[in-house]
Amino acid sequence: MIAVLCYGGAWWVARSPTAFNMPNQAAYDALPEESQRKVVACTLPFFYWSTTIWLGFLIVGFSFETTAALVVAAVLANIAEGALAIRFLFLKAPRKVREFQEAGQDRSG
């Protein structure tokens, strides 16, 4: 189910870049669709690595029958997920939007 949700999210975002939410939504919406697709493409690793992280969590959860192992695995998975979100969704994607926005202003100005 986790893989379906993460890969489904990646498929949906790649298919419909206008559905993607950004911290600076107005700047993202002002980009041409081709540029939006490039911004979305740099976020897709977040979805794919999230799948790997949570599948690893499930493997650890079913491999060890102790609550402590499950709690440690859950904490590590959430830390890794948060680091991925910060890197791909909050740093890399807005940086791409700014690059395309500046490139568009250079062409028009």
N, C-alpha and C positions, 0 to 999 in steps of 0.2 A: 504494500500500500504506500509506503514511504517513497519507493522508487517511482511509482505511478504519479504521485503528487509532485515530486520534484521535477521529473522529466516532463510531466504534463505542463507544469509551470514554465519550464524552459521552452517547450514547444509553443505555448500560447504567446509568450512574450516575443519570441522570434517571429511568429506569424503575424502578430498585431502590435507593432511597436508603439502605436498611439495609446495602447492600454497601459503602458509602463508609467509608473509614478516616480517622479524625481524630486529632490529637495527644491530645485528651482524649476518648477513645472512650466512656467511661462517661457523661459529660455529654451527648454526642451521642445515645447510645442511649436515654437517659432522656427525650429530647424526643418529643413526638407526631409522627406521620408527616408531618403537614402542615408542621410547623416544620422537620423534616428535609429535606423537599422544597425549602423556601425556602433552607436552608443550601446544599444541592446546587446550586440555581439560581445562586447567586453564584459558584460555582466553574466553571460551564460555559464562561465566556469563556477560561479557561485552555486547555481542549481546543481551542477554535476558533482561538485565536491561535497555539497550538502548530502546528496544521496550516499556517497561513499562514507561520510562520517556517520550517518544514522544507521546504515547497514552494518558498519563496524560496531556501533553501539548494540545493535540487536544480537550480533554474533557473540559479543562479550556477555551480554545479558543471558543468553541461553547456554553459554559455555560454563559459566560459574554460577553456582546456585546460592552464593552468599549475597546478602543485601549490601554489604560494604562494596563488593566489586561492582554491583549495579549502580550504586550511588556514585562511585568514583568515575565509572564510565559515563554516566549521565552528565556529571560536572565537566569532564573533559570534552565531551561532545558539544555541550553548550558553549564552552569557551572557544572551541574551534569554530563553531558556527558563528559566534559573535565576531571573531577575528575576520572570517570570510566576509561577513556582511559589511564590516567597516571598510575592508580593503576594496571590495568590488562595487558595493552599492553606494557607499558614502564618500569614497575618495576617488576611485578610478572613473566611474560613470560621470560624476559632475565635472571632473577634469576634462573628459572628452567633450562634454557639452560646451565648456568654455573654449576649448580649442576650435571646435567647429563654429562657434559664435564669433570668435575673433577672426577666423579665416573668412567668414562671411562679411564682417565689417571691413576687413582689408580689401576685399573685392569690390564692395560698394563704395568705399571711401576713397 
